[in-house]
Amino acid sequence: MRRDLDPETVSSRDFYAVLNAVVVPRPIAWVSSRSADGVLNLAPHSFFTVACVRPPMVQFTSVGRKDSLNNVEATGEFVVNFAAEPLFEQINATATNFPPEVDEFAAVGLHIEPSTTVAVPRVAESPVAIECQLHTTLELGDSTVVIGRVRHISIDESVLDGSHPEITRLRPLARLGKDEWSTLGEVREITRIRHAEWPGHFTPPTAG
């Protein structure tokens, strides 16, 4: 038996809570930005993904008009800092609704590090920084999708296995529903089936 939810009859807040609980896990864009007056901002956004491969682009969504969005529109630049498990408390703290004149780096005790291609600094404690130039914004209802063209990626060598980022060294955080977060958990590998190797049928593996 299923329960049906209609966004036309359920309150937007309740529907959002359910949507947040089932679209999981969500990676976190820990976005650093700078206001037109030079004030730094740092905030997590859990509606985040790769938007394009060639050219490389990433996107995050601002639900409502947040400081991150205002700053990116004003300066045309931002950095997505990797949200790693050891930084859990600081990431959550930067979600506090500080007024625009507050520098979240200073408020939560994080260090800044100069970026390579943009004026916005990155989080020195984060193992990966994706430096972006604003490509476009798209308004959808009460939210704005921010798409940035990736200009540079900086990766701490401690999380590399050779030249490739290694997932158990990265230790990503993800958002779930309510106030829930998750860590990496079990990592499973499976090879995608090429059509030339398709057996003509698919039989799910038996349990055990």
Secondary structure, 3 states (H helix, E strand, C coil): CCCCCCCCCCCHHHHHHHHHHHCCCEECEEEEEECCCCCEEEEEECCEEEEECCCCEEEEEEECCCHHHHHHHHHCEEEEEECEHHHHHHHHHCCCCCCCCCCHHHHHCCCEECCCCCCCCEECCCCEEEEEEEEEEEEECCEEEEEEEEEEEEECHHHEECCEECHHHHCECEECCCCCEECCCCCCCCCCCCHHHCCCCCCCCCCC
